[in-house]
Amino acid sequence: MRPTLRLRLTLLNGILLVGAGAVLVLLAWLLVSESLHPVDELRAGSTVTLQDGTSQEALTWQTAMVAQASRELLIKGFSALLAVGVIGVALAYAVAGRALRPLHYVTQTAQRLGEETLDQRIRYSGADDEVAELARTFDAMLDRLAAAFDSQKRFVANASHELRTPLAVMRTEIDVTLSDDEADVAEYRRMAKVVRNASERANGLVDALLVLARSEAQSGRRLVRKMPADLATSAYNALSAVKAEAERLKLNVTTELSAAPVVGDPSLLDRLAGNLIENAIRYNHLLGRLWLRTESVHGQARLIVGNTGFEVEQADVPGLFEPFQRGGWERTGTRGSGLGLSIVRAVCDAHGGTVSAVAQEGGGLEVTVALPAADTTPVVAATASVPRVR
């Protein structure tokens, strides 16, 4: 027999019951042995007359009487102890089985669960004890698992759709061009440009998925790479990379880059700043504004990126950090892959930080990233050479 919890509880109760009974029998035996001394109150040499008429020395009679009483006490006591022990063990086994029945139900439910049966719950309705707490914890865990599976399914479906779109565009362009017997070099050049743009979009989506997977893999764990970095430097480099696009939209860019030292993965931090600034430009409008600020306050290094643009409801802001959400644009829209803010959140989680966003009146969004500040001496931010686009 395997040492199940029910068997161990039964054995424990049986040992305690038999042990307590044995102690009581032993105490009773000692008490009888020490208390039955009536001869002590008689004169030396006294005799007693028994019921059959014979006389016997009092001390001899007392010794025989104590021995007989002790023997009967031990025989009857241990016989009763054996009976009580057997009955007690049987009742303990039954009670333990009844008490552990909800645990067996939890086990059976867990064994039945699969990807298609995550909607089942224990819903324990017994006494509010440890078993009820375990059942509630198990149900809460199932809720989280179901949400994670649903999120994973949506992510896979959206990723498949996003990848299928540029592939379908490339295949359609190639098939149409090849089926045209009168297609000339110009037509083939046009097809090549369409295919190149579609392949760049697919490649960008794959790169974004890899960054997202890498960031989420390190969330809540120790970073693979930990080096001194500065959010101001990352923001400056990211802004320099999109300077041409900002000038094309004639954006009013204001910057206030103070030192914001952190310790983390520099490439992920660069991607974080790059995604925020690229989104601030991509979802802006002509002659709009973009403001950028870094600071180190209260043990936190902060990066604030804000922009004007289309109106966003504050209630819809949390959904923007989910994969493939583009802030009102359709999932098949042309503006990015919808993974920018998801990567930002994953990078923040990997570095033990937080990210929040506030919808702006009149349109636009302001995103604040807060990471644990480095304990080392902060590096000097390159605020003097930050490009300012007017």
Backbone torsions as a table, in degrees:
resi	resn	phi	psi	omega
1	MET	NA	130.6	179.3
2	ARG	-75.7	147.2	-175.5
3	PRO	-75.1	75.4	178.8
4	THR	-72.0	164.3	178.9
5	LEU	-63.0	-38.0	178.7
6	ARG	-62.7	-44.4	179.5
7	LEU	-65.5	-40.6	179.8
8	ARG	-66.5	-40.0	176.7
9	LEU	-64.6	-39.9	178.6
10	THR	-63.4	-45.8	179.2
11	LEU	-63.4	-39.6	178.6
12	LEU	-63.0	-46.1	179.2
13	ASN	-64.3	-40.3	179.1
14	GLY	-64.1	-43.4	179.4
15	ILE	-63.3	-43.3	179.0
16	LEU	-64.4	-41.3	-178.3
17	LEU	-67.2	-49.9	-179.5
18	VAL	-65.3	-40.1	178.4
19	GLY	-62.4	-44.4	178.6
20	ALA	-63.9	-41.6	178.6
21	GLY	-63.8	-41.3	179.1
22	ALA	-63.1	-38.8	177.9
23	VAL	-64.3	-41.0	179.6
24	LEU	-65.4	-42.5	178.3
25	VAL	-62.4	-42.5	179.7
26	LEU	-64.0	-41.9	178.1
27	LEU	-63.4	-40.7	178.3
28	ALA	-64.1	-40.0	178.9
29	TRP	-63.9	-43.9	178.0
30	LEU	-64.1	-39.3	-179.5
31	LEU	-64.3	-43.2	178.9
32	VAL	-64.6	-42.2	-178.0
33	SER	-64.0	-33.0	-175.6
34	GLU	-93.4	-18.1	-173.4
35	SER	-96.7	-30.9	-176.9
36	LEU	-82.1	82.6	177.1
37	HIS	-136.8	61.0	-179.4
38	PRO	-68.8	-24.3	-177.7
39	VAL	-66.7	-22.9	-178.3
40	ASP	-60.6	-22.7	-179.0
41	GLU	-92.7	-0.4	179.8
42	LEU	-99.3	163.0	176.3
43	ARG	-71.2	152.9	178.0
44	ALA	-63.0	138.0	-179.4
45	GLY	84.6	5.2	179.0
46	SER	-66.7	151.0	177.5
47	THR	-122.8	161.6	177.9
48	VAL	-125.3	144.7	178.0
49	THR	-100.4	122.5	-176.9
50	LEU	-82.6	174.6	-175.8
51	GLN	-66.2	-28.0	-179.7
52	ASP	-84.7	4.5	176.9
53	GLY	92.9	-6.2	179.5
54	THR	-83.7	152.6	177.9
55	SER	-106.1	147.3	-177.8
56	GLN	-146.2	147.3	178.4
57	GLU	-61.7	139.1	-174.3
58	ALA	-60.7	-41.4	-178.4
59	LEU	-65.7	-40.1	177.5
60	THR	-65.3	-41.7	178.5
61	TRP	-62.3	-41.5	179.1
62	GLN	-63.2	-42.9	-179.4
63	THR	-62.3	-44.2	179.1
64	ALA	-65.5	-40.6	180.0
65	MET	-63.7	-43.8	179.6
66	VAL	-64.9	-41.2	179.5
67	ALA	-64.2	-42.2	179.7
68	GLN	-66.4	-41.8	179.8
69	ALA	-65.0	-40.8	179.7
70	SER	-65.8	-41.4	-179.2
71	ARG	-64.6	-44.2	179.2
72	GLU	-65.9	-37.6	178.6
73	LEU	-63.1	-43.5	-179.2
74	LEU	-67.2	-42.9	-178.6
75	ILE	-65.0	-51.8	-178.6
76	LYS	-68.7	-35.3	-179.7
77	GLY	-66.5	-46.0	-179.7
78	PHE	-72.9	-28.8	174.1
79	SER	-64.8	-44.9	177.2
80	ALA	-65.1	-37.6	179.2
81	LEU	-64.4	-39.3	177.9
82	LEU	-63.2	-43.7	179.7
83	ALA	-65.3	-45.1	179.3
84	VAL	-64.4	-38.1	179.4
85	GLY	-63.3	-45.1	179.6
86	VAL	-62.8	-48.0	179.6
87	ILE	-63.8	-41.7	-179.3
88	GLY	-64.5	-40.8	178.6
89	VAL	-64.9	-42.2	178.9
90	ALA	-62.9	-45.0	178.6
91	LEU	-65.9	-38.6	178.0
92	ALA	-63.1	-38.0	178.4
93	TYR	-64.7	-41.5	179.3
94	ALA	-68.4	-43.9	-179.3
95	VAL	-65.5	-41.4	178.4
96	ALA	-62.9	-40.6	177.3
97	GLY	-62.4	-41.2	178.4
98	ARG	-66.7	-40.2	-179.3
99	ALA	-68.6	-32.8	-177.7
100	LEU	-90.9	0.7	-179.5
101	ARG	-57.7	-42.3	176.4
102	PRO	-60.5	-33.2	178.2
103	LEU	-66.2	-38.0	175.9
104	HIS	-64.0	-36.1	177.9
105	TYR	-66.4	-39.8	176.0
106	VAL	-60.8	-43.9	179.4
107	THR	-62.8	-44.5	179.5
108	GLN	-63.7	-39.9	177.9
109	THR	-63.7	-42.7	179.0
110	ALA	-63.9	-35.9	179.2
111	GLN	-70.4	-30.2	179.0
112	ARG	-79.0	-21.7	-172.1
113	LEU	-68.2	143.2	174.1
114	GLY	-154.6	-174.8	-178.3
115	GLU	-60.9	-28.6	-176.9
116	GLU	-94.4	-5.5	-177.2
117	THR	-123.6	28.0	-179.9
118	LEU	-74.3	-2.1	177.7
119	ASP	-84.6	-8.6	179.1
120	GLN	-77.9	144.9	179.7
121	ARG	-137.1	160.1	179.5
122	ILE	-76.9	-48.4	179.4
123	ARG	51.9	57.0	-179.1
124	TYR	-66.8	134.1	-176.5
125	SER	-122.2	18.7	-179.6
126	GLY	-84.1	-155.5	-178.9
127	ALA	-64.8	151.4	-178.7
128	ASP	-81.8	74.3	-177.6
129	ASP	-121.4	-162.4	-178.1
130	GLU	-63.5	-34.2	179.0
131	VAL	-65.8	-40.7	177.4
132	ALA	-63.3	-40.2	177.6
133	GLU	-63.3	-41.2	177.3
134	LEU	-63.1	-42.5	180.0
135	ALA	-63.5	-43.1	177.8
136	ARG	-63.6	-40.6	177.7
137	THR	-63.0	-40.8	179.2
138	PHE	-64.8	-42.3	178.0
139	ASP	-63.0	-41.1	178.3
140	ALA	-64.5	-38.3	177.0
141	MET	-63.8	-39.2	178.0
142	LEU	-65.4	-37.5	176.7
143	ASP	-60.7	-43.8	179.4
144	ARG	-66.6	-40.0	178.6
145	LEU	-64.3	-43.0	179.4
146	ALA	-62.4	-42.5	177.9
147	ALA	-64.0	-39.1	179.2
148	ALA	-66.0	-41.2	178.4
149	PHE	-65.0	-43.1	178.2
150	ASP	-62.2	-42.9	178.3
151	SER	-62.9	-40.0	179.5
152	GLN	-65.8	-41.1	178.5
153	LYS	-62.3	-44.7	179.4
154	ARG	-63.6	-39.9	-179.6
155	PHE	-62.9	-46.0	-179.9
156	VAL	-63.6	-42.3	179.4
157	ALA	-63.6	-44.2	180.0
158	ASN	-66.4	-42.4	178.8
159	ALA	-62.8	-41.3	178.1
160	SER	-62.8	-41.0	179.4
161	HIS	-65.9	-43.7	-179.8
162	GLU	-62.5	-39.3	179.2
163	LEU	-74.6	-32.3	-178.9
164	ARG	-69.0	-32.1	-176.7
165	THR	-61.7	-54.3	178.8
166	PRO	-65.8	-32.3	177.4
167	LEU	-66.0	-40.9	177.9
168	ALA	-65.3	-38.3	177.4
169	VAL	-62.2	-45.5	-179.7
170	MET	-63.2	-44.9	-178.4
171	ARG	-65.5	-40.7	179.8
172	THR	-63.2	-45.7	179.7
173	GLU	-61.4	-43.3	-179.2
174	ILE	-65.7	-45.3	-178.6
175	ASP	-63.6	-43.1	-178.6
176	VAL	-65.0	-43.6	-178.5
177	THR	-67.9	-41.9	-179.5
178	LEU	-68.9	-28.4	179.5
179	SER	-78.7	-11.3	179.7
180	ASP	-90.4	107.0	-179.0
181	ASP	-68.0	-19.9	-177.5
182	GLU	-99.8	10.7	-179.3
183	ALA	-64.9	134.8	-179.6
184	ASP	-107.2	-172.1	-177.8
185	VAL	-63.5	-38.0	179.9
186	ALA	-61.8	-38.9	179.1
187	GLU	-66.6	-39.8	178.2
188	TYR	-67.8	-34.8	176.6
189	ARG	-65.9	-40.6	177.7
190	ARG	-62.5	-42.9	178.4
191	MET	-61.7	-41.2	-179.0
192	ALA	-63.1	-38.6	178.8
193	LYS	-65.8	-41.7	179.1
194	VAL	-63.4	-44.3	-179.6
195	VAL	-64.1	-40.7	179.1
196	ARG	-63.2	-44.4	179.6
197	ASN	-63.1	-41.1	179.0
198	ALA	-65.9	-39.5	179.5
199	SER	-68.2	-35.9	176.5
200	GLU	-64.2	-39.1	178.0
201	ARG	-65.0	-44.4	178.4
202	ALA	-63.1	-41.0	179.6
203	ASN	-65.4	-40.8	177.3
204	GLY	-63.4	-38.7	178.6
205	LEU	-65.6	-42.5	179.1
206	VAL	-62.9	-43.1	178.1
207	ASP	-60.9	-42.2	179.5
208	ALA	-64.8	-40.8	177.9
209	LEU	-63.3	-39.2	178.9
210	LEU	-66.2	-41.7	177.6
211	VAL	-64.2	-41.6	179.3
212	LEU	-63.5	-44.8	178.9
213	ALA	-63.5	-40.6	179.3
214	ARG	-65.2	-39.4	-179.5
215	SER	-69.6	-45.0	-178.7
216	GLU	-67.9	-30.2	178.5
217	ALA	-65.4	-27.3	-178.8
218	GLN	-98.2	0.7	179.7
219	SER	-67.7	128.0	-179.2
220	GLY	75.6	2.7	179.3
221	ARG	-122.4	175.3	179.1
222	ARG	-74.7	132.8	-179.8
223	LEU	-63.7	143.4	177.5
224	VAL	-66.3	-41.9	178.3
225	ARG	-116.2	130.4	176.8
226	LYS	-134.7	109.4	-178.5
227	MET	-136.0	154.5	174.1
228	PRO	-63.3	135.6	179.9
229	ALA	-147.5	172.6	-179.2
230	ASP	-138.4	125.8	178.8
231	LEU	-63.6	-29.0	177.9
232	ALA	-64.3	-41.9	178.4
233	THR	-65.6	-42.6	178.5
234	SER	-62.5	-43.1	179.1
235	ALA	-64.9	-41.5	179.2
236	TYR	-62.0	-45.1	179.6
237	ASN	-65.2	-40.7	179.4
238	ALA	-66.0	-40.0	179.2
239	LEU	-67.7	-37.2	178.0
240	SER	-63.9	-34.2	-177.3
241	ALA	-69.5	-26.8	-177.8
242	VAL	-111.0	20.9	-178.4
243	LYS	-60.0	-39.9	-178.3
244	ALA	-63.9	-41.9	179.9
245	GLU	-67.2	-37.7	177.2
246	ALA	-64.1	-39.5	178.1
247	GLU	-68.4	-35.2	179.5
248	ARG	-63.7	-37.5	178.7
249	LEU	-86.1	-3.0	179.7
250	LYS	56.0	47.6	-178.8
251	LEU	-79.9	147.1	173.7
252	ASN	-91.1	101.6	-175.0
253	VAL	-100.3	124.4	175.0
254	THR	-119.9	137.2	-176.8
255	THR	-130.5	148.7	174.2
256	GLU	-145.8	81.8	-172.6
257	LEU	-98.6	102.0	173.3
258	SER	-100.5	162.4	-178.6
259	ALA	-59.9	131.4	178.2
260	ALA	-137.7	71.6	-174.1
261	PRO	-72.4	139.2	176.6
262	VAL	-139.5	172.0	173.0
263	VAL	-123.4	122.2	-177.8
264	GLY	-178.7	-159.9	179.9
265	ASP	-87.4	111.2	-176.3
266	PRO	-60.0	-38.2	-178.5
267	SER	-66.1	-39.9	177.9
268	LEU	-68.4	-38.0	178.0
269	LEU	-66.8	-37.5	175.6
270	ASP	-63.5	-40.2	179.3
271	ARG	-66.4	-36.1	177.5
272	LEU	-61.2	-52.8	-180.0
273	ALA	-63.6	-39.9	-179.8
274	GLY	-62.5	-43.4	179.9
275	ASN	-63.6	-41.9	-179.3
276	LEU	-64.6	-44.4	-177.4
277	ILE	-72.7	-38.7	176.5
278	GLU	-62.3	-41.9	176.7
279	ASN	-63.8	-40.3	-179.5
280	ALA	-62.0	-29.5	177.6
281	ILE	-87.1	-42.2	-175.7
282	ARG	-63.4	-37.5	-177.4
283	TYR	-100.9	23.5	176.5
284	ASN	-97.1	-176.7	178.2
285	HIS	-131.9	170.3	-178.4
286	LEU	-59.1	134.9	-179.6
287	LEU	63.8	26.0	179.1
288	GLY	-83.2	-173.7	-179.7
289	ARG	-120.7	152.0	174.0
290	LEU	-141.8	126.8	178.1
291	TRP	-123.7	145.3	-172.5
292	LEU	-140.1	130.1	-178.4
293	ARG	-145.1	138.5	171.9
294	THR	-126.2	147.4	-178.4
295	GLU	-159.8	164.5	176.7
296	SER	-130.5	107.3	-176.7
297	VAL	-138.7	142.1	173.7
298	HIS	53.3	40.7	177.7
299	GLY	74.4	14.1	179.6
300	GLN	-125.8	140.2	171.0
301	ALA	-99.0	123.6	-173.4
302	ARG	-117.7	145.3	173.3
303	LEU	-127.5	119.8	-179.2
304	ILE	-115.9	123.2	179.0
305	VAL	-126.7	121.9	178.7
306	GLY	-129.2	157.2	-178.8
307	ASN	-155.2	157.7	169.1
308	THR	-86.7	171.6	-179.2
309	GLY	156.0	-156.4	-178.9
310	PHE	-72.3	158.5	-176.9
311	GLU	-73.6	140.2	178.5
312	VAL	-128.0	129.9	175.4
313	GLU	-72.8	137.7	-179.3
314	GLN	-61.1	-31.6	178.8
315	ALA	-66.4	-23.8	-179.5
316	ASP	-89.5	-6.8	-175.0
317	VAL	-62.9	-45.6	-179.9
318	PRO	-57.1	-33.1	-179.9
319	GLY	-68.7	-18.9	179.8
320	LEU	-67.2	-21.5	-179.7
321	PHE	-87.0	0.6	174.6
322	GLU	-85.5	150.7	-178.6
323	PRO	-60.2	141.2	173.6
324	PHE	67.4	26.6	173.0
325	GLN	-104.6	129.3	-174.9
326	ARG	-118.1	24.7	174.3
327	GLY	63.8	52.1	176.6
328	GLY	101.0	-21.4	177.5
329	TRP	-80.4	149.6	179.2
330	GLU	-65.4	154.7	-177.7
331	ARG	-62.5	-23.6	179.1
332	THR	-95.8	13.2	179.4
333	GLY	-65.5	171.6	-174.7
334	THR	-95.1	-5.6	-175.3
335	ARG	-90.1	91.8	174.0
336	GLY	72.1	-174.7	-177.4
337	SER	-102.2	-5.9	-178.2
338	GLY	79.2	17.7	-179.1
339	LEU	-111.4	-2.4	-173.8
340	GLY	-57.9	-55.7	-178.1
341	LEU	-72.5	-26.9	174.7
342	SER	-63.5	-40.3	177.5
343	ILE	-67.0	-39.6	178.8
344	VAL	-59.8	-46.8	179.8
345	ARG	-63.6	-41.9	-179.5
346	ALA	-64.8	-40.0	178.8
347	VAL	-65.9	-40.4	177.6
348	CYS	-62.1	-44.1	178.6
349	ASP	-62.1	-40.4	-179.4
350	ALA	-64.9	-27.7	-179.1
351	HIS	-99.7	9.0	178.5
352	GLY	72.6	25.3	-178.8
353	GLY	-113.1	-171.3	-179.4
354	THR	-134.8	161.1	175.9
355	VAL	-139.4	138.9	178.8
356	SER	-141.5	161.0	-178.3
357	ALA	-141.4	146.7	179.8
358	VAL	-130.2	127.4	176.8
359	ALA	-71.0	138.0	-177.5
360	GLN	-95.3	145.5	175.7
361	GLU	-65.6	133.1	-178.1
362	GLY	86.9	-2.3	177.5
363	GLY	113.5	147.4	178.7
364	GLY	110.8	-179.1	-173.9
365	LEU	-149.9	144.5	172.7
366	GLU	-121.8	120.4	-177.0
367	VAL	-108.7	132.5	179.4
368	THR	-119.3	123.4	176.2
369	VAL	-107.2	129.7	178.6
370	ALA	-125.7	118.8	179.1
371	LEU	-120.5	153.9	176.1
372	PRO	-60.2	127.7	-179.0
373	ALA	-72.2	149.3	179.1
374	ALA	-73.4	148.5	177.3
375	ASP	-81.8	-13.8	-178.3
376	THR	-76.2	171.3	177.9
377	THR	-65.3	124.6	-175.7
378	PRO	-63.3	142.7	176.2
379	VAL	-79.3	159.8	-176.8
380	VAL	-80.7	123.7	179.2
381	ALA	-75.7	148.7	-177.4
382	ALA	-88.8	63.5	-176.9
383	THR	-76.7	-25.6	-175.1
384	ALA	-71.1	-29.3	-175.3
385	SER	-104.5	14.6	179.2
386	VAL	-69.9	130.8	-179.7
387	PRO	-68.3	136.9	177.9
388	ARG	-119.8	113.4	-176.7
389	VAL	-99.5	124.9	179.9
390	ARG	-113.6	NA	NA
